[in-house]
Amino acid sequence: MIDKPWFKSRNNLLFSYPTEWQGWAVLIVWIALTVQIFQIIDKNSHSASDTLIGFFLPFILLVILLILIFIGTGKRYKVGYITLG
C-alpha cells in the first residue's frame, strides 16, 4: 500500500491532480505517450479526419489507464455508494 497518495481530488475522480513526485512522473509519461501515439497515427493518415478517427480509441484507452492509476495510487474515492481505491 502507498503511504502518501500520489493523486488527490477535490470532489471527484476525473479532476485528480498529482501531489507527489511519482504522480508528476506518471502524468508526464502519460502526456508524452499520448503525444507520441498521436504523431504516429498522424504520420500514417491521409487527412485530419483519419487522424482523429484513428486516435479516438487509443486516447480513450489511455484515459482509462490514467483513471486506473488514479484509483490505484490515489486516495480513496467515493462515487455514489461505491468506494474506489
C-alpha positions in Angstrom: 0.0 0.0 0.0 1.1 3.5 -0.7 2.0 5.7 2.3 1.1 9.0 0.7 -1.3 9.2 -2.2 0.2 10.2 -5.5 -3.0 12.0 -6.6 -5.7 13.9 -4.8 -9.1 15.0 -5.8 -11.2 17.9 -4.7 -14.6 16.3 -5.4 -14.5 13.5 -7.9 -12.2 11.1 -9.7 -12.0 12.9 -13.1 -10.3 16.0 -11.7 -7.4 14.5 -9.8 -4.1 16.2 -9.5 -0.6 15.0 -8.6 0.7 15.7 -5.1 3.9 13.6 -5.1 6.8 13.4 -7.5 5.6 9.9 -8.5 2.3 11.4 -9.6 4.0 14.1 -11.6 6.2 11.5 -13.3 3.1 9.4 -14.2 1.4 12.4 -15.6 4.4 13.5 -17.7 4.9 10.0 -19.1 1.2 9.8 -19.9 1.3 13.1 -21.8 4.4 12.1 -23.7 2.9 8.7 -24.6 -0.3 10.4 -25.8 1.6 12.9 -28.0 3.8 10.1 -29.4 0.8 7.9 -30.3 -0.9 10.9 -31.9 2.2 11.7 -34.0 2.5 8.0 -35.2 -1.2 8.0 -36.2 -0.9 11.4 -37.9 2.1 10.3 -39.9 0.2 7.3 -41.3 -3.1 9.1 -42.1 -4.2 11.0 -45.1 -6.5 13.6 -43.7 -7.4 15.3 -40.4 -10.5 13.2 -40.0 -8.4 10.0 -40.5 -6.1 11.2 -37.7 -8.9 12.0 -35.3 -10.8 8.8 -36.0 -7.6 6.7 -35.6 -6.6 8.5 -32.4 -10.0 8.2 -30.7 -9.8 4.6 -29.4 -6.1 4.8 -28.2 -6.9 8.1 -26.4 -9.9 6.5 -24.7 -7.8 3.6 -23.6 -5.1 5.9 -22.3 -7.6 7.9 -20.3 -9.0 4.6 -18.8 -5.4 3.7 -17.9 -4.8 7.0 -16.2 -8.1 6.7 -14.2 -7.0 3.2 -13.1 -3.7 4.7 -12.0 -5.6 7.4 -10.1 -7.6 4.7 -8.3 -4.6 2.5 -7.5 -2.2 5.2 -6.3 -4.5 7.9 -5.0 -6.7 8.4 -2.0 -10.0 6.6 -1.7 -12.7 7.9 -4.0 -16.4 7.7 -3.3 -18.5 7.5 -6.4 -22.1 7.4 -5.4 -22.4 4.4 -2.9 -19.2 2.8 -4.2 -15.8 3.4 -2.7 -12.8 3.1 -5.0 -9.1 2.8 -4.1 
